Amino acid sequence: MTNQKPVILCSTLHDPDGVFLDRLDQVADVVSQGYQCWVVNVSVATDQRIKEKLASLASKGVVVTETDQADLLSKDHIEADHLQSLSCAADIARKMGLRKIQYTDGDRIITAASYYPDDLISMADKSAALIDDNDGYVNYRRNDEDFFSHHPPLVQTELPINALYTQVFGIPLDVGSTAHAMSLDVVEEILRQSPEIVAVSYPHAKWIIIARSMGIPIKSQEINHVLTFETPDKYRGQIAERIDDAFARYGITRKTSISPYQQLQRDYMMTVGRDSTVSAREWRLRFNTQRQYLDLLKHHLGIFGFDESTQAKYDRDLTQFLGSMERYQQTIIEALNMTPDEIRASLQSRLRHRRRKES
């Protein structure tokens, strides 16, 4: 027996290798226990088997939509995928007479339904309770355990951005959580305004700002497990190979006191996740996203009703932080290309330079 709430769930899902193919039946069953339907937007990169499997799950409330490459809703293809998902969800909501829509990335939905189904179902309850029929917006925040399960390039760049958004908005925010719930009229305004605002690859910060510009009272809710790090499942095969090799070489033994998914996350960080941590490309991606978020906030300070001196202070702080981020990125990228001895010599040189300036 289901206890569906009056909420439409929508997601984007790429999965070019089809790693989630065998999960989709179970995931659709779990989602249908809490949500009226699950709108999944796929892209040209999505494995064809995934598209066909999703289409076959229509009887379980799965609706498939695909980004029209000839008529993109944004110049940025990632944002265009997100907007396509929202657009389809809004159409369905209007037809069903519903007013509440939740967006959460497809990878996270699949991971949560596979390992934490009760938490995902309870999230539907929260969206139904927290979103007003008109003018409602909720930012779902990762708890500390879920946030810090992510890899260092994401954690180290998102922490200060979340702190700045929290300070300006005056409520705790997790901008990059990829989980937001909105009333239909907010979704419609996002679809209307987004093309007029500078494109942002991961557009959730833009959604919060648009809602704030409408005068919407934004709510913030911490959520457990649904927003845990979803990536390890994508690389399960590679992880297994490298962990088995490490066990054979070094006689490492697994601990059994944690859940299977937590173990998978740890194995990921020991193997494939280390590749991300020392990847200049990954650091640049994360810095670029957070830079977009800062620029976006800097150019919309006027919607917060600050007096002139407060707005000027925030403008200076954001400008200063952008410069600091540029230097931080440069330091990391340089360090990734250095030997340990070169890193120590560079740090010692900087320390001597700072001491000379202070004296």
C-alpha positions as CSV (number, residue, x, y, z in Angstrom):
1,M,0.0,0.0,0.0
2,T,1.4,3.4,-1.0
3,N,1.1,6.7,0.8
4,Q,1.7,9.0,-2.1
5,K,2.0,12.7,-1.3
6,P,0.8,15.5,-3.7
7,V,4.4,16.0,-4.9
8,I,5.9,15.5,-8.4
9,L,9.6,14.4,-8.2
10,C,11.8,15.4,-11.1
11,S,15.4,14.6,-11.9
12,T,18.1,14.5,-14.6
13,L,19.9,11.3,-15.3
14,H,22.8,10.8,-17.8
15,D,24.4,7.4,-16.9
16,P,26.3,7.0,-20.2
17,D,27.5,3.5,-19.3
18,G,24.2,2.2,-18.0
19,V,25.5,1.3,-14.6
20,F,22.1,1.8,-12.9
21,L,20.2,-0.3,-15.4
22,D,19.5,-3.2,-13.0
23,R,18.4,-0.8,-10.2
24,L,15.6,1.1,-12.0
25,D,12.7,-1.4,-11.3
26,Q,13.4,-1.2,-7.5
27,V,13.9,2.5,-7.6
28,A,10.6,3.1,-9.4
29,D,8.8,1.0,-6.8
30,V,10.4,3.0,-3.9
31,V,9.7,6.4,-5.5
32,S,6.1,5.5,-6.2
33,Q,5.5,4.9,-2.5
34,G,6.0,8.6,-1.8
35,Y,5.6,10.6,-5.0
36,Q,2.8,11.0,-7.5
37,C,5.2,10.4,-10.4
38,W,8.9,10.6,-11.2
39,V,9.9,12.8,-14.2
40,V,13.3,11.7,-15.5
41,N,15.0,13.9,-18.1
42,V,17.7,12.1,-20.1
43,S,20.2,13.5,-22.6
44,V,22.0,12.5,-25.8
45,A,24.7,11.0,-23.5
46,T,22.3,8.6,-21.6
47,D,22.7,5.0,-22.4
48,Q,20.0,3.8,-24.8
49,R,19.2,0.8,-22.5
50,I,18.5,3.3,-19.7
51,K,16.1,5.3,-21.8
52,E,14.2,2.2,-22.9
53,K,14.0,0.8,-19.4
54,L,12.7,4.1,-18.0
55,A,10.1,4.2,-20.7
56,S,8.9,0.7,-19.8
57,L,8.2,1.9,-16.2
58,A,5.4,4.2,-17.1
59,S,2.9,2.0,-15.2
60,K,5.0,2.7,-12.1
61,G,4.7,6.5,-12.5
62,V,7.9,7.1,-14.4
63,V,7.8,9.8,-17.1
64,V,10.7,10.2,-19.5
65,T,11.6,13.4,-21.2
66,E,14.7,14.3,-23.2
67,T,16.4,17.6,-23.8
68,D,15.7,19.0,-27.3
69,Q,19.1,19.9,-28.6
70,A,17.5,22.1,-31.3
71,D,15.6,24.1,-28.8
72,L,17.7,24.4,-25.6
73,L,16.2,26.3,-22.7
74,S,19.7,27.6,-21.7
75,K,23.0,28.1,-23.5
76,D,24.6,25.8,-20.9
77,H,23.7,22.2,-21.7
78,I,23.7,21.1,-18.0
79,E,21.3,23.9,-17.1
80,A,19.2,23.1,-20.2
81,D,18.8,19.5,-18.9
82,H,17.6,20.8,-15.5
83,L,15.1,23.2,-17.0
84,Q,13.7,20.6,-19.3
85,S,13.1,18.4,-16.3
86,L,11.3,21.3,-14.5
87,S,9.3,22.2,-17.5
88,C,8.0,18.6,-18.0
89,A,7.2,18.4,-14.2
90,A,5.3,21.7,-14.4
91,D,3.2,20.5,-17.3
92,I,2.3,17.3,-15.5
93,A,1.5,19.1,-12.3
94,R,-0.9,21.4,-14.1
95,K,-2.6,18.4,-15.7
96,M,-2.9,16.6,-12.4
97,G,-4.0,19.7,-10.5
98,L,-0.9,19.5,-8.2
99,R,1.2,22.5,-6.9
100,K,4.3,20.9,-5.4
101,I,7.5,19.9,-7.3
102,Q,10.7,18.5,-5.9
103,Y,14.0,18.4,-7.9
104,T,16.7,16.0,-6.9
105,D,19.5,14.6,-9.1
106,G,18.7,11.2,-10.6
107,D,22.0,9.6,-9.3
108,R,21.0,10.6,-5.7
109,I,17.5,9.3,-6.1
110,I,18.8,5.9,-7.3
111,T,21.4,5.7,-4.5
112,A,18.9,6.7,-1.9
113,A,16.2,4.2,-3.1
114,S,18.8,1.4,-3.2
115,Y,20.3,1.9,0.2
116,Y,18.1,4.3,2.2
117,P,14.5,3.8,0.9
118,D,12.8,4.9,4.1
119,D,14.7,8.2,4.1
120,L,13.7,8.9,0.5
121,I,10.0,8.2,1.2
122,S,10.1,10.4,4.2
123,M,11.5,13.2,2.0
124,A,8.2,13.2,0.1
125,D,6.4,13.7,3.4
126,K,8.7,16.7,4.1
127,S,8.1,18.3,0.7
128,A,4.4,17.9,1.0
129,A,4.4,19.5,4.5
130,L,7.0,22.3,3.9
131,I,5.8,23.6,0.6
132,D,2.9,25.9,0.5
133,D,0.5,25.5,-2.5
134,N,1.6,29.0,-3.5
135,D,5.0,30.7,-3.2
136,G,6.9,27.9,-1.5
137,Y,10.6,27.0,-1.7
138,V,12.7,24.5,0.4
139,N,16.5,24.0,0.1
140,Y,17.4,20.5,1.4
141,R,20.7,20.4,3.2
142,R,23.1,17.5,3.6
143,N,24.0,16.6,7.2
144,D,27.6,16.6,8.1
145,E,28.1,12.9,7.5
146,D,26.6,13.1,4.0
147,F,28.4,16.3,3.1
148,F,31.8,15.2,4.1
149,S,31.4,11.8,2.3
150,H,32.1,13.8,-0.9
151,H,35.5,14.1,-2.4
152,P,37.9,17.0,-1.4
153,P,37.6,19.2,-4.5
154,L,33.8,19.4,-4.0
155,V,33.9,19.8,-0.2
156,Q,36.7,22.3,-0.1
157,T,35.1,24.6,-2.7
158,E,31.5,24.3,-1.5
159,L,32.1,24.9,2.2
160,P,32.9,28.7,1.9
161,I,30.3,29.3,-0.8
162,N,27.5,27.8,1.4
163,A,28.8,30.0,4.3
164,L,28.5,33.1,2.2
165,Y,25.0,32.3,0.9
166,T,24.0,31.5,4.4
167,Q,25.3,34.8,5.6
168,V,23.5,36.8,2.9
169,F,20.2,34.9,3.0
170,G,20.2,34.8,6.7
171,I,19.3,31.1,6.9
172,P,21.4,27.9,6.7
173,L,21.8,26.9,3.0
174,D,23.4,24.1,1.1
175,V,23.4,25.5,-2.4
176,G,25.0,22.5,-4.1
177,S,22.9,19.9,-2.5
178,T,20.9,19.3,-5.8
179,A,17.7,18.9,-3.8
180,H,15.1,21.6,-3.8
181,A,11.3,21.7,-3.5
182,M,9.1,24.4,-5.0
183,S,5.5,25.4,-5.5
184,L,4.4,25.4,-9.1
185,D,4.4,29.2,-9.5
186,V,8.0,29.3,-8.4
187,V,8.9,26.7,-11.0
188,E,7.1,28.7,-13.6
189,E,9.0,31.8,-12.6
190,I,12.3,29.9,-12.8
191,L,11.5,28.8,-16.3
192,R,10.6,32.3,-17.3
193,Q,13.6,34.1,-15.7
194,S,16.4,31.6,-16.2
195,P,17.0,32.3,-19.9
196,E,17.4,36.1,-19.0
197,I,20.1,35.5,-16.3
198,V,23.6,34.4,-17.1
199,A,23.9,30.7,-17.6
200,V,25.1,28.6,-14.7
201,S,26.1,25.0,-15.1
202,Y,24.6,23.7,-11.9
203,P,21.7,26.1,-11.6
204,H,20.4,25.6,-8.1
205,A,21.9,28.8,-6.8
206,K,20.0,30.6,-9.5
207,W,16.7,29.0,-8.5
208,I,17.1,30.2,-4.9
209,I,17.9,33.7,-6.0
210,I,14.9,33.8,-8.4
211,A,12.7,32.6,-5.5
212,R,14.1,35.3,-3.3
213,S,13.5,37.9,-5.9
214,M,9.8,36.9,-5.8
215,G,9.7,37.7,-2.1
216,I,9.3,34.0,-1.3
217,P,10.0,32.9,2.3
218,I,12.7,30.3,1.7
219,K,12.8,27.4,4.0
220,S,15.8,25.2,4.8
221,Q,15.7,21.6,6.0
222,E,18.5,19.1,6.8
223,I,17.9,15.7,5.3
224,N,19.6,12.3,6.1
225,H,21.2,9.9,3.6
226,V,19.2,10.9,0.5
227,L,22.0,13.4,-0.3
228,T,24.9,11.1,0.4
229,F,27.7,10.9,-2.1
230,E,26.2,9.0,-5.1
231,T,29.3,8.6,-7.3
232,P,30.9,5.4,-5.9
233,D,28.2,3.2,-7.4
234,K,29.2,4.4,-10.9
235,Y,32.7,2.9,-10.4
236,R,31.9,-0.2,-8.5
237,G,33.7,-2.4,-11.0
238,Q,36.9,-0.4,-11.0
239,I,36.8,-0.1,-7.3
240,A,36.6,-3.8,-6.8
241,E,39.5,-4.5,-9.1
242,R,41.8,-2.0,-7.4
243,I,40.7,-3.0,-3.9
244,D,41.3,-6.7,-4.7
245,D,44.8,-5.8,-6.0
246,A,45.5,-3.8,-2.8
247,F,44.4,-6.7,-0.6
248,A,46.7,-9.1,-2.5
249,R,49.7,-6.8,-2.3
250,Y,49.4,-5.5,1.3
251,G,47.1,-7.9,3.1
252,I,44.5,-5.2,3.9
253,T,41.3,-6.5,5.7
254,R,37.9,-4.8,5.5
255,K,36.1,-3.5,8.6
256,T,32.6,-4.9,8.9
257,S,31.2,-2.4,11.5
258,I,29.8,0.0,8.8
259,S,27.0,-0.3,6.2
260,P,27.8,-1.8,2.8
261,Y,27.3,1.6,1.1
262,Q,29.6,3.3,3.6
263,Q,32.2,0.7,2.9
264,L,31.8,1.3,-0.9
265,Q,32.3,5.0,-0.3
266,R,35.5,4.3,1.7
267,D,36.8,1.9,-1.0
268,Y,36.0,4.6,-3.6
269,M,38.1,7.2,-1.7
270,M,41.0,4.8,-1.4
271,T,41.0,4.0,-5.1
272,V,39.2,5.9,-7.9
273,G,38.4,8.8,-5.6
274,R,42.1,9.5,-5.2
275,D,42.2,10.1,-8.9
276,S,39.6,12.9,-8.5
277,T,41.5,14.4,-5.5
278,V,44.7,14.9,-7.5
279,S,42.9,15.9,-10.8
280,A,43.6,19.4,-11.9
281,R,40.6,19.1,-14.2
282,E,38.3,18.2,-11.3
283,W,39.5,21.1,-9.1
284,R,39.0,23.6,-12.0
285,L,35.5,22.3,-12.5
286,R,34.6,22.8,-8.9
287,F,36.3,26.2,-8.6
288,N,34.5,27.3,-11.8
289,T,31.1,26.3,-10.4
290,Q,31.6,28.1,-7.2
291,R,33.0,31.2,-9.0
292,Q,29.7,31.3,-11.0
293,Y,27.8,31.1,-7.7
294,L,29.7,34.0,-6.3
295,D,29.3,36.1,-9.4
296,L,25.6,35.3,-9.4
297,L,25.2,36.4,-5.7
298,K,27.3,39.5,-6.2
299,H,25.1,40.7,-9.1
300,H,21.8,40.1,-7.2
301,L,22.6,41.7,-3.8
302,G,19.9,44.3,-4.6
303,I,17.1,41.8,-3.9
304,F,17.9,41.5,-0.2
305,G,16.8,44.9,0.8
306,F,20.2,45.9,2.3
307,D,21.0,49.5,3.0
308,E,23.7,51.1,1.0
309,S,26.5,50.4,3.5
310,T,25.6,46.8,4.0
311,Q,25.3,46.1,0.3
312,A,28.7,47.8,-0.3
313,K,30.3,45.7,2.4
314,Y,28.9,42.4,0.9
315,D,30.1,43.6,-2.5
316,R,33.6,44.2,-1.2
317,D,33.6,40.8,0.6
318,L,32.5,38.9,-2.4
319,T,35.0,40.7,-4.7
320,Q,37.8,39.9,-2.2
321,F,36.7,36.3,-1.9
322,L,36.7,35.9,-5.7
323,G,40.3,37.0,-5.7
324,S,41.1,34.7,-2.8
325,M,39.5,31.8,-4.7
326,E,41.6,32.5,-7.8
327,R,44.8,32.4,-5.7
328,Y,43.7,29.2,-3.9
329,Q,43.0,27.5,-7.2
330,Q,46.4,28.5,-8.6
331,T,48.1,27.2,-5.5
332,I,46.4,23.8,-5.8
333,I,46.9,23.4,-9.5
334,E,50.6,24.3,-9.1
335,A,51.0,21.8,-6.2
336,L,49.4,19.0,-8.2
337,N,52.3,19.4,-10.6
338,M,55.1,19.5,-8.0
339,T,57.1,16.9,-6.1
340,P,56.8,16.9,-2.3
341,D,60.2,18.6,-2.1
342,E,59.1,21.3,-4.5
343,I,56.0,21.9,-2.4
344,R,58.0,22.3,0.8
345,A,60.4,24.7,-0.9
346,S,57.4,26.7,-2.3
347,L,55.8,26.9,1.2
348,Q,59.0,28.0,2.8
349,S,59.5,30.7,0.2
350,R,56.0,32.0,0.8
351,L,56.5,32.0,4.5
352,R,59.7,34.0,4.3
353,H,58.0,36.4,1.9
354,R,55.1,36.9,4.4
355,R,57.4,37.4,7.3
356,R,59.3,40.1,5.4
357,K,56.0,41.9,4.7
358,E,55.0,41.7,8.3
359,S,58.3,43.0,9.5
